[in-house]
Amino acid sequence: MRVFLVLAVLLALASAAPAGEVVVLSVDGSINPATKDYLLRGLDLAAREGAELVVFQLDTPGGLDSSMKDMVEAILDSEVPVVVWVGPPGARAASAGTFILLAADVAAMAHGTSVGAAHPVTLTGENPEEEDPMAKKMVNDAASRIRAIAELRGRNADWAERAVRESVTATATEALELGIIEVIADSLPELLGKLEGYELPDGRVLHPQGLPVREVRMTLKDRLFSYLADPNLVYILLMLGLYGLIYEVFSPGIGLGLVMGGISLLLALLGLQVLPINLVGVGLILFGVLLMVLDAFTPTNGILTTGGVVSLIIGSFSLFNIQSPVIGLSWVTVAATVGTLTLILVFIVSKGLLAQRHPARPLTTLAGLTGVAKGDLAPEGWVLVRGEYWRARCEGPPAKAGDEVVVLGKEGRRLIVRRK
């Protein structure tokens, strides 16, 4: 009798115990690998903690197709019911966001929000031409995927396909009437209230009202990688890093070029880990920079520089494997970056190496002059003589950075010096 009494008390306590909690995730920005990792980590946390529900608040213009696919799969496979809520009022779920909304167990929107415009585009943001077989294949693939997702969740598959093929959109009210979403709510408390007692197609009944709400925010790492998911920013950092290191080569010594160039290059490398890149594009960019540097040592009347600029431009536009209207490399960014940094390089070189093509004084005035080694001469390096940088070869004992040297003569465009 006592055993039955204990069991009855335990059952009563279990029924009175809270069912779990509501885990709230929020993305305001593009869909990228950082937001994907954030969502997957949140869903894993909800499953481990036995949460009743996951609310994924979404406001996005779209993003990377690869990240969107992983997010859709994670939502479809989630053990915990997932509600995707496009909110607050004024938010949108465009392009990749449309796929994510349709994949939810419950799709919800706030008044004043919109969904749709999921037509694939190229890297430059232009719609692919229908007569292009590859573009047509891309559109058909996206249309079939979004239709399959809508059919799986019992939503309007015809509208979903039109969102891809015709870029149609819908407001919250229209989406509810068209069978795209199930709930309209303007705030999280209102959403949880409307979901109280809501029965999912698999028979599970939601009881989120009154449960503790746990907001899981992006970590500092998530936010950093989310910012670095912008190809324009990564591209600028990459070019600044390369040119900063070039500046340090022309102006030896640990200075601004090495510090700023190194930091920019490291941040760019982090961004390149996040974004899908084309190694051929990376190679063309490096080759273009190399040609421009070589032109400083070998006078070719600008032939190498011209080839370098062309290689840079081609490599820039082939650097990222991206098809998104939101995350793409702008031709304005490429033109401005290549043009500006090329002028900077020409200016830097003209103050040092290019000045050697038309020396301001004859060789006889250089012989016997005293200069300073700007780096270790073992035996070659850079020296500064009367305000001009020269490539130099040291005769006799090697000279260290900062040592005074004496000019003995000239060999081509290189000085012959000796430690003083």
Order of alpha helices (4+ residues) and beta strands (2+ residues): alpha-beta-alpha-beta-alpha-beta-beta-alpha-beta-beta-alpha-alpha-beta-alpha-beta-alpha-beta-alpha-alpha-alpha-alpha-alpha-alpha-alpha-beta-beta-beta-beta-beta
